[in-house]
Amino acid sequence: MDNESAAGGRSPAKMIAIIVLVVIAILAIIAGIMYFAEPAKSLPSMLGTITHPASRASKHRPARGAVALAVGVICLVAAWFVGRSGTSAGS
């Protein structure tokens, strides 16, 4: 039994790529939701907290949220294409 037949026709490298893309997609979608839901002063420091000036600290960051959601969707589509590419060749 070789590596491709054990993973349903996918090589271990493809499986790793799919898993990495899905994890990045999930994290990006979570970050996008946080950008839309939380004001800038309440964001975790790794997402870019703004405390000064006070006028910007209470606003949401819809542009960053949209970009994060777009990255998440793109990674999910890429994972789907990577997973799809090896299944029809064996038939």
ZIPE-V624175 format. One line per field, one symbol per residue. ss: DSSP state (2 for helix, 1 for strand, 0 for the rest). A space follows every 10 residues. Layout:
ss = ???
This chain:
ss = 0022220000 0222222222 2222222222 2222222002 2200222000 0002222000 0222222222 2222222222 2222200000 0
